[in-house]
Amino acid sequence: ASLHDSNADCTLCDAGTYLADDGGTDNTLHDNVNDCTTCSSGRYSGAGADTCIDCGAGKYLADDGTDASLHDSNADCTLCDAGTYLADDGGTDNTLHDNVNDCTTCSSGRYSGAGADTCIDCGAGKYLADDGTDASLHDSN
């Protein structure tokens, strides 16, 4: 057996990085750890990924891809604050999950907890008059 006789001899890209090229065209795209690219803001990956995954609804990841360890799991995605929401569930546009400003304050008559993908209407006999300018008035606490 030699070092180059099996795919098992190849090293996985680290979590928080990816290598999209599927091989077969240019071996120099697969010959160095630097061929693995750190996930961009709003995205994360596990080890050996060929693409990064968008943070889900109610979450964002602000790091701009400078540190792979900040993109190595879903836990790196930050929950939107209570009183705000982020409806996009990922997979469409990572720029919808790349900073806290992607979280929208609930509108009047609605509230949310942290990490919400939608706001909830106030219950019977209750109202919330704020027009959505102060998220702290819309938290579920």
URNORTA-V999544 format. One record per backbone hydrogen bond with DSSP energy under -0.5 kcal/mol. NH is the residue of the N-H (numbers start at 0). CO is the residue of the C=O. If there is no record, write none. Layout:
# URNORTA-V999544
NH & CO
NH & CO
This chain:
# URNORTA-V999544
4 & 1
8 & 5
9 & 6
15 & 44
16 & 13
17 & 36
18 & 48
28 & 25
29 & 26
30 & 27
34 & 31
35 & 32
36 & 17
38 & 15
41 & 60
42 & 39
43 & 52
44 & 70
47 & 12
48 & 45
52 & 43
54 & 41
57 & 85
58 & 55
59 & 77
60 & 96
69 & 66
70 & 67
75 & 72
76 & 73
77 & 59
79 & 57
82 & 111
83 & 80
84 & 103
85 & 115
95 & 92
96 & 93
97 & 94
101 & 98
102 & 99
103 & 84
103 & 101
105 & 82
108 & 127
109 & 106
110 & 119
111 & 137
114 & 79
115 & 112
119 & 110
121 & 108
125 & 122
134 & 132
136 & 133
137 & 134
138 & 135
139 & 111
